[in-house]
Amino acid sequence: MRFFLKLSVATVVLGVVGWFGWPQYLQRMTQLEQQRLAAQPAPVVPQMPERLDWPQQLADLQQLASEAMAGRGTGQPGGLAAQHWLVQQFEKIGLIPAGTEGYRQPYQARSGKAADHQGAANVLGKIAGTDPALPLLVITAHYDHLGVQEGQIYHGADDNASGVAALLALARYFKQHPPRHTLWFAAVDHEEKGMWGSKMLFEQQLLQPEQVKLTINLDMLSRDTARQLFAVGAYHQPRLEPVLQQLQQQSSVRLLLGHDRPQWLAGHTPDWTTGSDHHIFHQHGIDFVYFGVPDHPDYHQPTDTSDRIDPQFYREVSETVLSSLLLFDAE
């Protein structure tokens, strides 16, 4: 039945393309996708509750994006400094070590420019759930950025000090409020050069796909782009949509479900399915939700600095991510 449904859809698409032409078809699908996004509900919550330690989270972002971390390039002194600092934070929070060497999971990339990087490592910890029979919820955020290039520091405040600082804030919260599911916190390396950190979670068998219920990936959370936050992933797994629709009613930011549809369905609207570490989990058949904002003028520029984030928007986004975890943990 499903085969014939897909065949029917393909037949309709081919018929429309034959009638209008491919460029016209893509233009029309782009318009329809923008209409779909615009039709999603506006926020009804005026302000998010203050459950996370916001002063500490902001200080963490500023530290990760500081000159001392020098852009956190994989294998560069700043990347190694960030790695060491994250191990200290995981230890202070009291997470259970989940790496191959305590909190660290050292690895060596095998191809491309990434193979030249020495000292790469993920930083991994977990909080045991109150029901050990439940599958894992994995929270990921890449801590690497572009580092120092031609003498300039690419600070990576939004990309992705914002995601890592939110991950730490969530870990502190759940350490004080034990979840039902065991939570895995993965500050991964090498996202900017082939997502090797996430690949190695599976290649070194620290994670087995059948163990994981869902991964929530945090990548670029702190820049106000028309007060919009995207939740990516429900197209691939429709069971996520009711939870995310419920989340839309609990958030003070405009939460939009999108950027996960193929070109034939969304036209020229970018598909972020392969854009960050959630892609590796998706390849292993694991459901994912990716929270992030669209690119902005400081994306992958030296000007992505901590003074350019929007603190109020970032706080509300982080609280929205916490609400999502509470919803998924309650399932």
Helices and strands as residue ranges (DSSP letters): H 2-20, H 22-38, H 54-64, G 67-72, H 77-93, E 96-97, E 104-106, G 113-116, E 121-127, E 136-142, E 147-149, E 152-154, I 157-161, H 162-176, E 183-188, G 191-193, H 196-203, G 209-211, E 212-218, E 228-232, G 238-240, H 241-248, E 254-257, H 263-266, H 278-283, E 288-292, G 306-308, H 311-330
